[in-house]
Amino acid sequence: MHRPIDPKVDCVFKTLFGSEDHSDLLINLLNALLGEELPAPVTSVEIVNPYNERETLDDKLTIVDVKARDAARRLFQVEIQLLTFPDLAARILYAWADLYSQQLQSGQDYCELQPAYVIWILDQTLLAERPEYAHRFTLRDERGRPLLDHGSIRLFELSKFAIETVETDAERWLKFLQEGERLDPDQLPDWMQSPIMRHAMSTLSRFSEKERDYHRYQSRQDALRQQRAIQRALEEARGAVQAERQAKEAERRAKEAERQAKEDALTEVARLRALLKQRDEQ
């Protein structure tokens, strides 16, 4: 029996792209999302933190990012983030800096540093003021000149992704992550009819077919529901605090306006009295 499986859930995402058995999926994903930015395509990868099924025996997968190194010694990190929070941008930048800085060991020189690429796929909106769903950040000056061409940070906001007709491999992967839960493995749409995407779908179906895997998946779903409930509560609390602050500020401004009005009235009375006195003296 086929049961819907969301590929964005951490244990599923880590199985798809963080397993040595499915390294071809990660290679294809990296080439698709980084595109022409790479001087040469990724042809092979060593997964630095490979998926270990024992990590999820207690249904608590704490390491959800995928880190890899290719034959050119370039570093890659891919992470799925279902919930956004105020400090997420800082975390994203820190993740790139941490990945880049961990390259050097004792006795190694700066010339041995290689490019580091960090990819974040966000289920919620982070950059609400920007209409585009794909973003690329690099180290550049005010004229757009790079300090050093040593990688980038790529963000993909699925909440803004609304492509109907798939034209690129990047769009194919993003649509799979966005709609994978609703796909029927026996009736895949045309955009899923390639060997690599069928491989991704068969890997996804494993969580539906095997009771133990499906139990882990359901446990992660329950944990995510709790996290979303906590996030909503926090947002409501922040909204209430903000509303209270705004009400107090409005009250303060009203009192200030009232005080200013009284001062203006007294000033006007004093002016009129002075004019009357001046007239009487004449």
Phi, psi and omega in degrees: 000128179279129177238138183301135179230127180271116182292349180279343179295136194306314183294328178286313179301318181293326176294318182296313191244353182247017181248137177299332181291340182236035183297336178295330177293317179295317179301314180295320179297314181298313179296325181289313186279333178268336172053225184288354178296329181282128176301328177216143182294157175284129181247335178206154181221150168249117181282117187287323179238070187299151178298132178234118184302331180294340178298336186249014179298328178261015178062028178231088178271102185272335180257104186249356178275161177241123179244138183210159177231136181261185184296335178273007179070014174289148182255143181224142174223130179237131180222140174258136181228113184274332182239137176260159179209164189305325184263016184296320180301319178294321178296320180298314178296319179297321180298318178294314181298321180293317179298317182293318187284338182282359182292321188275131173254174181304128177093353180270149182258167182296334181295345181272354178294139179240161180302146177235128182241126179243128180243125176243126176252114187254132178278331178252167182280132175253316184253077187295333183280355180247126185285333184287152182267341183249137182223145178228129181237134179221172178273103181222158178273186185293344177261007178083012180271133183287141171289315178201130182277075185236046174110192184194172170245125178245131177243137176230116182263104183295335180296338179257353185281116184222050181272125177271313181259116182282127181238339183233163177294326177299314179297325180298314181292318181295321178292323176298314179294324182284321188245002185305326182295336183261000182280142174261117183300339180270348180220066182285144178290168183303322184290350177260002185272064173222154182305318183292322181285328175293325175296317178298319181292322179294323177293321178296320183294338179303321181291339178275326189273327183261124186301320182295316178294320180294325177296317178297318179298314179297322178296319178293323177298317178298318179297320179293323177298319178296318178297319179294322178296318178296318179299317179297319179297318179294318179296321177294320179295317177297321179296321179294318179297317179296319179296320178296317178298316180296321179295318179295322179293320178296320178295318179297318180293323179295317179295321179295320178295320178296316179298317180295322179297319178296317179298318179295322180294317179296322178296319179293320178298316180297321179296316181295320178298320179296320179295319178296317180297319179296321179292319180296323181291335179283000000 
